[in-house]
Each structure stands twice: as C-alpha cells, then as structure tokens.
Amino acid sequence: MNNKQQQMIDFETSWYTLGGGSSREITEQFGLTDRDFFAQVDQLVDEAPPIGLSNSELLRMRQVIRRRLWMAR
C-alpha cells in the first residue's frame, strides 16, 4: 500500500462513524469524486483491512463505504 492509499484508509477510518467524509474534503484532499474515492477504499479495505478495528467496526465501515458508493451512482 502506498502513502496515498494509506492516507485514504486513515481518512475513512476516522470518518466512517459519521457516514464517511464530506464530498468537499474528499475532493480537496485526494482530488477524487466520491465514487472514485469509495471504490478505491472499498478495494483497499478488502485487500488489507485497517489494523485496530474490531470485526463489528470493520463491518460498519464497509457498510458506510458501500452506501456511499450506491449514493454516488
């Protein structure tokens, strides 16, 4: 995982309890649309789940990611 990918995971780890980061912050920090950001984070979480999250926290994070992907259609 490169530095940008780790920053994306860290960002979403800190925001998933609030429904994910705001679209504005995602664009400002990563230069990505919501759809692109959450698609990449979804793949990263599947490949290397964030360390320190319980199974229930990881499940909640995945639910938020997939909901945001659905909303970005």
Buried (B, 14 or more C-beta within 10 A) or exposed (E): EEEEBEEBBEBBBEBBEEEBBEBEEBBEBBEBEBBBBBBBBBEBBEEEBBEEBEEEBBEBBBEBBEEBBEEBE
